[in-house]
Amino acid sequence: MAYNFTQTKEEIEKTTTWLRGEFSGIRTGRASPSILDSVKVDAYGSDVPINQVASVSVEDARMIRITPWDMSQAKAIEKGIMLADLGLSVTVDDKGVRVVFPELTGERRVALMKIAKTKLEEARVAIRGERERTLKDIEKQEKDAEISEDDKFRLKTELQKIVDEASASFETLFTKKEKEISE
C-alpha cells in the first residue's frame, strides 16, 4: 500500500519558502531590494509595503533607488526604512529615496553568519518535527494492520530520502548565503 507523503512534502516546501525569506532578509554588502520586503510605510493612514507606494530598483552594487509614485510619500518611506533598523543609510533627494548598503565589517559578517546558521537550524528542527509526525503515522498504520511491516520499513526509507533531499536543499541555500556574506 502506498503512503501519501503530500502533507510532509507541503510542510517541507513551506519551511523551504520560509528559509528563503529569512535568508533574503539578512543584509549582505550587496544591494538587494528583497531586504525592504518587511518594511512598512505609513501611507494615507495605513501601513503598507514599500512596493505599494513606489517602484524599487537597484542602481549599483551598493545602492537602491526608491521612486515614490507620489513624491509626498518620500519622507514616510525614509522614516519606514529608518524604523526597520536594517543598518542602511537612507537619503531623500529630488528623484525619491536613495538607500545605500554600507560595507560590512568583519565583526558584522560573523554576526550575520550566526543569524544565518540559527535560521538554518530552525528549518532543520521543523523538518525533524515533520519527520517524527509522519513516522508516528506510519507506525500507527502498521499497528492498525493497514500496512505490513515490510511496507513500514520501505516507507521509512522513502521518508528519510525526502528529508535528506530537503536538508540538502537547505544546505545549498545556506552555502549561497554564506558566500554572499563573506564577499
Contact map, one row per residue, 1 for C-alpha under 8 A:
111000000000000000000000000000000000000000000000000000000000000000000000000000000000000000000000000000000000000000000000000000000000000000000000001000100000000000000000000000000000000
111100000000000000000000000000000000000000000000000000000000000000000000000000000000000000000000000000000000000000000000000000000000000000000000000000000000000000000000000000000000000
111110000000000000000000000000000000000000000000000000000000000000000000000000000000000000000000000000000000000000000000000000000000000000000000000000000010000000000000000000000000000
011111100000000000000000000000000000000000000000000000000000000000000000000000000000000000000000000000000000000000000000000000000000000000000000000000000000000000000000000000000000000
001111111000000000000000000000000000000000000000000000000000000000000000000000000000000000000000000000000000000000000000000000000000000000000000000000000000001000000000000000000000000
000111111100000000000000000000000000000000000000000000000000000000000000000000000000000000000000000000000000000000000000000000000000000000000000000000000000000000000000000000000000000
000111111110000000000000000000000000000000000000000000000000000000000000000000000000000000000000000000000000000000000000000000000000000000000000000000000000000000000000000000000000000
000011111111000000000000000000000000000000000000000000000000000000000000000000000000000000000000000000000000000000000000000000000110010000000000000000000000000000000000000000000000000
000011111111100000000000000000000000000000000000000000000000000000000000000000000000000000000000000000000000000000000000000000000000000000000000000000000000000001000000000000000000000
000001111111110000000000000000000000000000000000000000000000000000000000000000000000000000000000000000000000000000000000000000000000000000000000000000000000000000000000000000000000000
000000111111111000000000000000000000000000000000000000000000000000000000000000000000000000000000000000000000000000000000000000100100000000000000000000000000000000000000000000000000000
000000011111111100000000000000000000000000000000000000000000000000000000000000000000000000000000000000000000000000000000000000100000000000000000000000000000000000000100000000000000000
000000001111111110000000000000000000000000000000000000000000000000000000000000000000000000000000000000000000000000000000000000000000000000000000000000000000000000000000000000000000000
000000000111111111000000000000000000000000000000000000000000000000000000000000000000000000000000000000000000000000000000000000000000000000000000000000000000000000000000000000000000000
000000000011111111100000000000000000000000000000000000000000000000000000000000000000000000000000000000000000000000000000001001100000000000000000000000000000000000000000000000000000000
000000000001111111110000000000000000000000000000000000000000000000000000000000000000000000000000000000000000000000000000001000000000000000000000000000000000000000000100110000000000000
000000000000111111111000000000000000000000000000000000000000000000000000000000000000000000000000000000000000000000000000000000000000000000000000000000000000000000000000000000000000000
000000000000011111111100000000000000000000000000000000000000000000000000000000000000000000000000000000000000000000000000000000000000000000000000000000000000000000000000000000000000000
000000000000001111111110000000000000000000000000000000000000000000000000000000000000000000000000000000000000000000000011001000000000000000000000000000000000000000000000010000000000000
000000000000000111111111000000000000000000000000000000000000000000000000000000000000000000000000000000000000000000000000000000000000000000000000000000000000000000000000000010000000000
000000000000000011111111100000000000000000000000000000000000000000000000000000000000000000000000000000000000000000000000000000000000000000000000000000000000000000000000000000000000000
000000000000000001111111110000000000000000000000000000000000000000000000000000000000000000000000000000000000000000000010000000000000000000000000000000000000000000000000000000000000000
000000000000000000111111110000000000000000000000000000000000000000000000000000000000000000000000000000000000000000010010000000000000000000000000000000000000000000000000000001001000000
000000000000000000011111111000000110000000000000000000000000000000000000000000000000000000000000000000000000000000000000000000000000000000000000000000000000000000000000000000000000000
000000000000000000001111111000000111110000000000000000000000000000000000000000000000000000000000000000000000000000000000000000000000000000000000000000000000000000000000000000000000000
000000000000000000000111111100000010000000000000000000000000000000000000000000000000000000000000000000000000000100010000000000000000000000000000000000000000000000000000000000000000000
000000000000000000000001111111000010000000000000000000000000000000000000000000000000010000000000000000000000000100000000000000000000000000000000000000000000000000000000000000000000000
000000000000000000000000011111100000000000000000000000000000000000000000000000000000000000000000000000010000000000000000000000000000000000000000000000000000000000000000000000000001100
000000000000000000000000001111100000000000000000000000000000010000000000000000000000000000000000000011110000000000000000000000000000000000000000000000000000000000000000000000000001101
000000000000000000000000001111110000000000000000000000000000110000000000000000000000000000000000000010000000000000000000000000000000000000000000000000000000000000000000000000000001000
000000000000000000000000000111111000000000000000000000000101111100000000000000000000000000000000000110000000000000000000000000000000000000000000000000000000000000000000000000000000000
000000000000000000000000000001111110000000000000000000000100000100000000000000000000000000000000000000000000000000000000000000000000000000000000000000000000000000000000000000000000000
000000000000000000000000000000111111100000000000000000011100000100000000000000000000000000000000000000000000000000000000000000000000000000000000000000000000000000000000000000000000000
000000000000000000000001100000011111100000000000000000000000000000000000000000000000000000000000000000000000000000000000000000000000000000000000000000000000000000000000000000000000000
000000000000000000000001111000011111110000000000000000000000000000000000000000000000000000000000000000000000000000000000000000000000000000000000000000000000000000000000000000000000000
000000000000000000000000100000001111111000000000010000000000000000000000000000001000000000000000000000000000000000000000000000000000000000000000000000000000000000000000000000000000000
000000000000000000000000100000001111111000000000111000000000000000000000000000000000000000000000000000000000000000000000000000000000000000000000000000000000000000000000000000000000000
000000000000000000000000100000000011111100000000100000000000000000000000000000000000000000000000000000000000000000000000000000000000000000000000000000000000000000000000000000000000000
000000000000000000000000000000000001111110000000110000000000000000000000000000011001000000000000000000000000000000000000000000000000000000000000000000000000000000000000000000000000000
000000000000000000000000000000000000011111000011110000000000000000000000000000011000000000000000000000000000000000000000000000000000000000000000000000000000000000000000000000000000000
000000000000000000000000000000000000001111100111110000000000000000000000000110110000000000000000000000000000000000000000000000000000000000000000000000000000000000000000000000000000000
000000000000000000000000000000000000000111111111000000000000000000000000000110010000000000000000000000000000000000000000000000000000000000000000000000000000000000000000000000000000000
000000000000000000000000000000000000000011111111000010000000000000000000100100000000000000000000000000000000000000000000000000000000000000000000000000000000000000000000000000000000000
000000000000000000000000000000000000000001111100000000000000000000000000000000000000000000000000000000000000000000000000000000000000000000000000000000000000000000000000000000000000000
000000000000000000000000000000000000000001111110000000000000000000000000000000000000000000000000000000000000000000000000000000000000000000000000000000000000000000000000000000000000000
000000000000000000000000000000000000000011111111000000000000000000000000000000000000000000000000000000000000000000000000000000000000000000000000000000000000000000000000000000000000000
000000000000000000000000000000000000000111101111100000000000000000000000000000000000000000000000000000000000000000000000000000000000000000000000000000000000000000000000000000000000000
000000000000000000000000000000000000000111100111110110000000000000000000000000000000000000000000000000000000000000000000000000000000000000000000000000000000000000000000000000000000000
000000000000000000000000000000000000111110000011111110000000000000000000000000000000000000000000000000000000000000000000000000000000000000000000000000000000000000000000000000000000000
000000000000000000000000000000000001101110000001111111100000000000000000000010000000000000000000000000000000000000000000000000000000000000000000000000000000000000000000000000000000000
000000000000000000000000000000000000100000000000111111110000000000000000000000000000000000000000000000000000000000000000000000000000000000000000000000000000000000000000000000000000000
000000000000000000000000000000000000000000000001111111100000000000000000000000000000000000000000000000000000000000000000000000000000000000000000000000000000000000000000000000000000000
000000000000000000000000000000000000000000100001111111100000000000011100100000000000000000000000000000000000000000000000000000000000000000000000000000000000000000000000000000000000000
000000000000000000000000000000000000000000000000011111110000000001111100000000000000000000000000000000000000000000000000000000000000000000000000000000000000000000000000000000000000000
000000000000000000000000000000000000000000000000011111111000000001111000000000000000000000000000000000000000000000000000000000000000000000000000000000000000000000000000000000000000000
000000000000000000000000000000001000000000000000001001111100000111100000000000000000000000000000000000000000000000000000000000000000000000000000000000000000000000000000000000000000000
000000000000000000000000000000001000000000000000000000111110000111000000000000000000000000000000000000000000000000000000000000000000000000000000000000000000000000000000000000000000000
000000000000000000000000000000111000000000000000000000011111101110000000000000000000000000000000000000000000000000000000000000000000000000000000000000000000000000000000000000000000000
000000000000000000000000000000000000000000000000000000001111111110000000000000000000000000000000000000000000000000000000000000000000000000000000000000000000000000000000000000000000000
000000000000000000000000000000100000000000000000000000000111111100000000000000000000000000000000000000000000000000000000000000000000000000000000000000000000000000000000000000000000000
000000000000000000000000000001100000000000000000000000000111111000000000000000000000000000000000000000000000000000000000000000000000000000000000000000000000000000000000000000000000000
000000000000000000000000000011100000000000000000000000000011111100000000000000000000000000000000000111000000000000000000000000000000000000000000000000000000000000000000000000000000000
000000000000000000000000000000100000000000000000000000000111111110000000000000000000000000000000011110000000000000000000000000000000000000000000000000000000000000000000000000000000000
000000000000000000000000000000111000000000000000000000011111011111000000000000000000000000000000011100000000000000000000000000000000000000000000000000000000000000000000000000000000000
000000000000000000000000000000000000000000000000000000011110001111100000000000000000000000000001111000000000000000000000000000000000000000000000000000000000000000000000000000000000000
000000000000000000000000000000000000000000000000000001111000000111110000000000000000000000000001111000000000000000000000000000000000000000000000000000000000000000000000000000000000000
000000000000000000000000000000000000000000000000000001110000000011111010000000000000000000000011100000000000000000000000000000000000000000000000000000000000000000000000000000000000000
000000000000000000000000000000000000000000000000000011100000000001111110110000000000000000000001100000000000000000000000000000000000000000000000000000000000000000000000000000000000000
000000000000000000000000000000000000000000000000000011100000000000111110000000000000000000000000000000000000000000000000000000000000000000000000000000000000000000000000000000000000000
000000000000000000000000000000000000000000000000000011000000000000011111110000000000000000000000000000000000000000000000000000000000000000000000000000000000000000000000000000000000000
000000000000000000000000000000000000000000000000000000000000000000111111110000000000000000000001000000000000000000000000000000000000000000000000000000000000000000000000000000000000000
000000000000000000000000000000000000000000000000000000000000000000000111111000000000000000000000000000000000000000000000000000000000000000000000000000000000000000000000000000000000000
000000000000000000000000000000000000000000100000000010000000000000010111111110000000000000000000000000000000000000000000000000000000000000000000000000000000000000000000000000000000000
000000000000000000000000000000000000000000000000000000000000000000010111111111000000000000010001100000000000000000000000000000000000000000000000000000000000000000000000000000000000000
000000000000000000000000000000000000000000000000000000000000000000000001111111100000000000010000000000000000000000000000000000000000000000000000000000000000000000000000000000000000000
000000000000000000000000000000000000000011100000000000000000000000000000111111110000000000000000000000000000000000000000000000000000000000000000000000000000000000000000000000000000000
000000000000000000000000000000000000000011000000010000000000000000000000111111111000000000000000100000000000000000000000000000000000000000000000000000000000000000000000000000000000000
000000000000000000000000000000000000000000000000000000000000000000000000011111111100000001110000100000000000000000000000000000000000000000000000000000000000000000000000000000000000000
000000000000000000000000000000000000000010000000000000000000000000000000001111111110000000000000000000000000000000000000000000000000000000000000000000000000000000000000000000000000000
000000000000000000000000000000000000001111000000000000000000000000000000000111111111000000000000000000000000000000000000000000000000000000000000000000000000000000000000000000000000000
000000000000000000000000000000000001001100000000000000000000000000000000000011111111110101000000000000000000000000000000000000000000000000000000000000000000000000000000000000000000000
000000000000000000000000000000000000000000000000000000000000000000000000000001111111110101000000000000000000000000000000000000000000000000000000000000000000000000000000000000000000000
000000000000000000000000000000000000000000000000000000000000000000000000000000111111100000000000000000000000000000000000000000000000000000000000000000000000000000000000000000000000000
000000000000000000000000000000000000001000000000000000000000000000000000000000011111110000000000000000000000000000000000000000000000000000000000000000000000000000000000000000000000000
000000000000000000000000000000000000000000000000000000000000000000000000000000001111111100000000000000000000000000000000000000000000000000000000000000000000000000000000000000000000000
000000000000000000000000001000000000000000000000000000000000000000000000000000001101111100000000000000000000000000000000000000000000000000000000000000000000000000000000000000000000000
000000000000000000000000000000000000000000000000000000000000000000000000000000000000111110000000000011000000000000000000000000000000000000000000000000000000000000000000000000000000000
000000000000000000000000000000000000000000000000000000000000000000000000000000001100111111000000001111000000000000000000000000000000000000000000000000000000000000000000000000000000000
000000000000000000000000000000000000000000000000000000000000000000000000000000000000001111100000001111000000000000000000000000000000000000000000000000000000000000000000000000000000000
000000000000000000000000000000000000000000000000000000000000000000000000000001001100000111110000111100000000000000000000000000000000000000000000000000000000000000000000000000000000000
000000000000000000000000000000000000000000000000000000000000000000000000000001000000000011111000111000000000000000000000000000000000000000000000000000000000000000000000000000000000000
000000000000000000000000000000000000000000000000000000000000000000000000011001000000000001111111110000000000000000000000000000000000000000000000000000000000000000000000000000000000000
000000000000000000000000000000000000000000000000000000000000000000000000000000000000000000111111110000000000000000000000000000000000000000000000000000000000000000000000000000000000000
000000000000000000000000000000000000000000000000000000000000000000000000000000000000000000011111000000000000000000000000000000000000000000000000000000000000000000000000000000000000000
000000000000000000000000000000000000000000000000000000000000000000100000000000000000000000011111100000000000000000000000000000000000000000000000000000000000000000000000000000000000000
000000000000000000000000000000000000000000000000000000000000000011110010010000000000000000011111110000000000000000000000000000000000000000000000000000000000000000000000000000000000000
000000000000000000000000000000000000000000000000000000000000000011110000010011000000000001111011111000000000000000000000000000000000000000000000000000000000000000000000000000000000000
000000000000000000000000000000000000000000000000000000000000001111000000000000000000000001111001111100000000000000000000000000000000000000000000000000000000000000000000000000000000000
000000000000000000000000000000000000000000000000000000000000001111000000000000000000000111100000111110000000000000000000000000000000000000000000000000000000000000000000000000000000000
000000000000000000000000000000100000000000000000000000000000011100000000000000000000000111000000011111000000000000000000000000000000000000000000000000000000000000000000000000000000000
000000000000000000000000000011100000000000000000000000000000011000000000000000000000001110000000001111100000000000000000000000000000000000000000000000000000000000000000000000000000000
000000000000000000000000000010000000000000000000000000000000010000000000000000000000001110000000000111110000000000000000000000000000000000000000000000000000000000000000000000000000000
000000000000000000000000000010000000000000000000000000000000000000000000000000000000000000000000000011111000000000000000000000000000000000000000000000000000000000000000000000000000000
000000000000000000000000000110000000000000000000000000000000000000000000000000000000000000000000000001111101100000000000000000000000000000000000000000000000000000000000000000000000000
000000000000000000000000000000000000000000000000000000000000000000000000000000000000000000000000000000111111100000000000000000000000000000000000000000000000000000000000000000000000000
000000000000000000000000000000000000000000000000000000000000000000000000000000000000000000000000000000011111110000000000000000000000000000000000000000000000000000000000000000000000000
000000000000000000000000000000000000000000000000000000000000000000000000000000000000000000000000000000001111111000000000000000000000000000000000000000000000000000000000000000000000000
000000000000000000000000000000000000000000000000000000000000000000000000000000000000000000000000000000011111111100000000000000000000000000000000000000000000000000000000000000000000000
000000000000000000000000000000000000000000000000000000000000000000000000000000000000000000000000000000011111111110000000000000000000000000000000000000000000000000000000000000000000110
000000000000000000000000000000000000000000000000000000000000000000000000000000000000000000000000000000000111111111000000000000000000000000000000000000000000000000000000000000000000000
000000000000000000000000000000000000000000000000000000000000000000000000000000000000000000000000000000000011111111100000000000000000000000000000000000000000000000000000000000000000000
000000000000000000000000011000000000000000000000000000000000000000000000000000000000000000000000000000000001111111110000000000000000000000000000000000000000000000000000000000000000100
000000000000000000000000000000000000000000000000000000000000000000000000000000000000000000000000000000000000111111111000000000000000000000000000000000000000000000000000000000000100100
000000000000000000000000000000000000000000000000000000000000000000000000000000000000000000000000000000000000011111111100000000000000000000000000000000000000000000000000000000000000000
000000000000000000000000000000000000000000000000000000000000000000000000000000000000000000000000000000000000001111111110000000000000000000000000000000000000000000000000000000000000000
000000000000000000000010010000000000000000000000000000000000000000000000000000000000000000000000000000000000000111111111000000000000000000000000000000000000000000000000000001001100000
000000000000000000000000000000000000000000000000000000000000000000000000000000000000000000000000000000000000000011111111100000000000000000000000000000000000000000000000000001000000000
000000000000000000000000000000000000000000000000000000000000000000000000000000000000000000000000000000000000000001111111110000000000000000000000000000000000000000000000000000000000000
000000000000000000100110000000000000000000000000000000000000000000000000000000000000000000000000000000000000000000111111111000000000000000000000000000000000000000000000000000000000000
000000000000000000100000000000000000000000000000000000000000000000000000000000000000000000000000000000000000000000011111111100000000000000000000000000000000000000000000011001000000000
000000000000000000000000000000000000000000000000000000000000000000000000000000000000000000000000000000000000000000001111111110000000000000000000000000000000000000000000000000000000000
000000000000000000000000000000000000000000000000000000000000000000000000000000000000000000000000000000000000000000000111111111000000000000000000000000000000000000000000000000000000000
000000000000001100100000000000000000000000000000000000000000000000000000000000000000000000000000000000000000000000000011111111100000000000000000000000000000000000000000010000000000000
000000000000000000000000000000000000000000000000000000000000000000000000000000000000000000000000000000000000000000000001111111110000000000000000000000000000000000000010000000000000000
000000000000000000000000000000000000000000000000000000000000000000000000000000000000000000000000000000000000000000000000111111111000000000000000000000000000000000000000000000000000000
000000000000001000000000000000000000000000000000000000000000000000000000000000000000000000000000000000000000000000000000011111111100000000000000000000000000000000000000000000000000000
000000000011001000000000000000000000000000000000000000000000000000000000000000000000000000000000000000000000000000000000001111111110000000000000000000000000000000100000000000000000000
000000000000000000000000000000000000000000000000000000000000000000000000000000000000000000000000000000000000000000000000000111111111000000000000000000000000000000000000000000000000000
000000000000000000000000000000000000000000000000000000000000000000000000000000000000000000000000000000000000000000000000000011111111100000000000000000000000000000000000000000000000000
000000010010000000000000000000000000000000000000000000000000000000000000000000000000000000000000000000000000000000000000000001111111110000000000000000000000000000000000000000000000000
000000010000000000000000000000000000000000000000000000000000000000000000000000000000000000000000000000000000000000000000000000111111111000000000000000000000001100100000000000000000000
000000000000000000000000000000000000000000000000000000000000000000000000000000000000000000000000000000000000000000000000000000011111111100000000000000000000000000000000000000000000000
000000000000000000000000000000000000000000000000000000000000000000000000000000000000000000000000000000000000000000000000000000001111111110000000000000000000000000000000000000000000000
000000010000000000000000000000000000000000000000000000000000000000000000000000000000000000000000000000000000000000000000000000000111111111000000000000000000000000000000000000000000000
000000000000000000000000000000000000000000000000000000000000000000000000000000000000000000000000000000000000000000000000000000000011111111100000000000000001000000000000000000000000000
000000000000000000000000000000000000000000000000000000000000000000000000000000000000000000000000000000000000000000000000000000000001111111110000000000000000000000000000000000000000000
000000000000000000000000000000000000000000000000000000000000000000000000000000000000000000000000000000000000000000000000000000000000111111111000000000000000000000000000000000000000000
000000000000000000000000000000000000000000000000000000000000000000000000000000000000000000000000000000000000000000000000000000000000011111111100000000010011000000000000000000000000000
000000000000000000000000000000000000000000000000000000000000000000000000000000000000000000000000000000000000000000000000000000000000001111111110000000010000000000000000000000000000000
000000000000000000000000000000000000000000000000000000000000000000000000000000000000000000000000000000000000000000000000000000000000000111111111000000000000000000000000000000000000000
000000000000000000000000000000000000000000000000000000000000000000000000000000000000000000000000000000000000000000000000000000000000000011111111111000000000000000000000000000000000000
000000000000000000000000000000000000000000000000000000000000000000000000000000000000000000000000000000000000000000000000000000000000000001111111111110010000000000000000000000000000000
000000000000000000000000000000000000000000000000000000000000000000000000000000000000000000000000000000000000000000000000000000000000000000111111110000000000000000000000000000000000000
000000000000000000000000000000000000000000000000000000000000000000000000000000000000000000000000000000000000000000000000000000000000000000011111111000000000000000000000000000000000000
000000000000000000000000000000000000000000000000000000000000000000000000000000000000000000000000000000000000000000000000000000000000000000001111111100000000000000000000000000000000000
000000000000000000000000000000000000000000000000000000000000000000000000000000000000000000000000000000000000000000000000000000000000000000001111111100000000000000000000000000000000000
100000000000000000000000000000000000000000000000000000000000000000000000000000000000000000000000000000000000000000000000000000000000000000001101111110110000000000000000000000000000000
000000000000000000000000000000000000000000000000000000000000000000000000000000000000000000000000000000000000000000000000000000000000000000000100111111110000000000000000000000000000000
000000000000000000000000000000000000000000000000000000000000000000000000000000000000000000000000000000000000000000000000000000000000000000000100001111111000000000000000000000000000000
000000000000000000000000000000000000000000000000000000000000000000000000000000000000000000000000000000000000000000000000000000000000000000000000000111111100000000000000000000000000000
100000000000000000000000000000000000000000000000000000000000000000000000000000000000000000000000000000000000000000000000000000000000000000000000001111111110000000000000000000000000000
000000000000000000000000000000000000000000000000000000000000000000000000000000000000000000000000000000000000000000000000000000000000000001100100001111111111000000000000000000000000000
000000000000000000000000000000000000000000000000000000000000000000000000000000000000000000000000000000000000000000000000000000000000000000000000000011111111100000000000000000000000000
000000000000000000000000000000000000000000000000000000000000000000000000000000000000000000000000000000000000000000000000000000000000000000000000000001111111110000000000000000000000000
001000000000000000000000000000000000000000000000000000000000000000000000000000000000000000000000000000000000000000000000000000000000000001000000000000111111111000000000000000000000000
000000000000000000000000000000000000000000000000000000000000000000000000000000000000000000000000000000000000000000000000000000000000001001000000000000011111111100000000000000000000000
000000000000000000000000000000000000000000000000000000000000000000000000000000000000000000000000000000000000000000000000000000000000000000000000000000001111111110000000000000000000000
000000000000000000000000000000000000000000000000000000000000000000000000000000000000000000000000000000000000000000000000000000000000000000000000000000000111111111000000000000000000000
000010000000000000000000000000000000000000000000000000000000000000000000000000000000000000000000000000000000000000000000000000000010000000000000000000000011111111100000000000000000000
000000000000000000000000000000000000000000000000000000000000000000000000000000000000000000000000000000000000000000000000000000000010000000000000000000000001111111110000000000000000000
000000000000000000000000000000000000000000000000000000000000000000000000000000000000000000000000000000000000000000000000000000000000000000000000000000000000111111111000000000000000000
000000001000000000000000000000000000000000000000000000000000000000000000000000000000000000000000000000000000000000000000000000000000000000000000000000000000011111111100000000000000000
000000000000000000000000000000000000000000000000000000000000000000000000000000000000000000000000000000000000000000000000000000100010000000000000000000000000001111111110000000000000000
000000000000000000000000000000000000000000000000000000000000000000000000000000000000000000000000000000000000000000000000000000000000000000000000000000000000000111111111000000000000000
000000000000000000000000000000000000000000000000000000000000000000000000000000000000000000000000000000000000000000000000000000000000000000000000000000000000000011111111100000000000000
000000000001000100000000000000000000000000000000000000000000000000000000000000000000000000000000000000000000000000000000000000000000000000000000000000000000000001111111110000000000000
000000000000000000000000000000000000000000000000000000000000000000000000000000000000000000000000000000000000000000000000000100000000000000000000000000000000000000111111111000000000000
000000000000000000000000000000000000000000000000000000000000000000000000000000000000000000000000000000000000000000000000000000000000000000000000000000000000000000011111111100000000000
000000000000000100000000000000000000000000000000000000000000000000000000000000000000000000000000000000000000000000000000000000000000000000000000000000000000000000001111111110000000000
000000000000000100100000000000000000000000000000000000000000000000000000000000000000000000000000000000000000000000000001001000000000000000000000000000000000000000000111111111000000000
000000000000000000000000000000000000000000000000000000000000000000000000000000000000000000000000000000000000000000000001000000000000000000000000000000000000000000000011111111100000000
000000000000000000000000000000000000000000000000000000000000000000000000000000000000000000000000000000000000000000000000000000000000000000000000000000000000000000000001111111110000000
000000000000000000010000000000000000000000000000000000000000000000000000000000000000000000000000000000000000000000000000000000000000000000000000000000000000000000000000111111111000000
000000000000000000000010000000000000000000000000000000000000000000000000000000000000000000000000000000000000000000011001000000000000000000000000000000000000000000000000011111111100000
000000000000000000000000000000000000000000000000000000000000000000000000000000000000000000000000000000000000000000000000000000000000000000000000000000000000000000000000001111111110000
000000000000000000000000000000000000000000000000000000000000000000000000000000000000000000000000000000000000000000000000000000000000000000000000000000000000000000000000000111111111000
000000000000000000000010000000000000000000000000000000000000000000000000000000000000000000000000000000000000000000010000000000000000000000000000000000000000000000000000000011111111100
000000000000000000000000000000000000000000000000000000000000000000000000000000000000000000000000000000000000000010010000000000000000000000000000000000000000000000000000000001111111110
000000000000000000000000000000000000000000000000000000000000000000000000000000000000000000000000000000000000000000000000000000000000000000000000000000000000000000000000000000111111111
000000000000000000000000000111000000000000000000000000000000000000000000000000000000000000000000000000000000000000000000000000000000000000000000000000000000000000000000000000011111111
000000000000000000000000000110000000000000000000000000000000000000000000000000000000000000000000000000000000100110000000000000000000000000000000000000000000000000000000000000001111111
000000000000000000000000000000000000000000000000000000000000000000000000000000000000000000000000000000000000100000000000000000000000000000000000000000000000000000000000000000000111111
000000000000000000000000000010000000000000000000000000000000000000000000000000000000000000000000000000000000000000000000000000000000000000000000000000000000000000000000000000000011111
